[in-house]
Amino acid sequence: MPRICEFNAIEICMYHSEHAPPHFHALYAEFEAEFEIGRPEKVDGFIPPRQRRLVQRWARLHADELMANWNSARNFAPLTRIEPLA
């Protein structure tokens, strides 16, 4: 799974050829959750509340870049790294 960002021990990844709705994966320790792009609500899985809030804040800041990566992933094109949460 291509990693597109890392911050606060959280890895943000996106698979190629994923199912709708547009989403990304957040991994933290042994936890993994999917978040919808554009409306960063948790779709599936679990990540601790503090990390969930960080991921949601980051996703709101980078919604356009996430969607561009989603479109690239659907076409099996390379994904672009996104700046971490400062």
SULRAQUI-V748547 format. One record per residue. N is the residue number from 1. RES is the residue in one letter. SS is DSSP state (H for helix, E for strand, L for the rest). PSI is psi as a letter, one per 30 degrees, with the letter a starting at -180 (* if undefined). NEAR is the number of other ideal C-beta (glycine too) atoms within 12 Angstrom. Layout:
N	RES	SS	PSI	NEAR
N	RES	SS	PSI	NEAR
//
This chain:
1	M	L	j	19
2	P	E	k	25
3	R	E	k	22
4	I	E	f	35
5	C	E	l	32
6	E	E	k	21
7	F	E	k	26
8	N	L	h	24
9	A	L	g	20
10	I	E	k	34
11	E	E	k	28
12	I	E	k	42
13	C	E	l	30
14	M	E	k	39
15	Y	L	l	23
16	H	L	k	20
17	S	L	h	16
18	E	L	l	27
19	H	L	l	15
20	A	L	l	12
21	P	L	l	18
22	P	L	k	28
23	H	E	l	33
24	F	E	l	44
25	H	E	k	35
26	A	E	k	44
27	L	E	k	30
28	Y	E	j	27
29	A	L	b	16
30	E	L	g	11
31	F	E	k	23
32	E	E	k	27
33	A	E	l	33
34	E	E	k	32
35	F	E	k	40
36	E	E	k	28
37	I	L	k	36
38	G	L	f	21
39	R	L	i	17
40	P	L	h	31
41	E	L	k	18
42	K	E	k	26
43	V	E	e	27
44	D	E	l	18
45	G	E	a	21
46	F	E	k	19
47	I	L	k	31
48	P	L	k	22
49	P	H	e	14
50	R	H	e	16
51	Q	H	e	29
52	R	H	e	27
53	R	H	e	21
54	L	H	e	29
55	V	H	e	45
56	Q	H	e	29
57	R	H	e	22
58	W	H	e	32
59	A	H	e	41
60	R	H	e	21
61	L	H	f	20
62	H	L	g	32
63	A	H	e	23
64	D	H	e	17
65	E	H	e	26
66	L	H	e	37
67	M	H	e	25
68	A	H	e	23
69	N	H	e	35
70	W	H	e	36
71	N	H	e	21
72	S	H	e	24
73	A	H	e	29
74	R	H	f	21
75	N	L	g	14
76	F	L	h	13
77	A	L	l	16
78	P	L	k	14
79	L	L	l	28
80	T	L	k	22
81	R	L	k	20
82	I	L	k	31
83	E	L	k	16
84	P	L	l	21
85	L	L	k	23
86	A	L	*	11
//
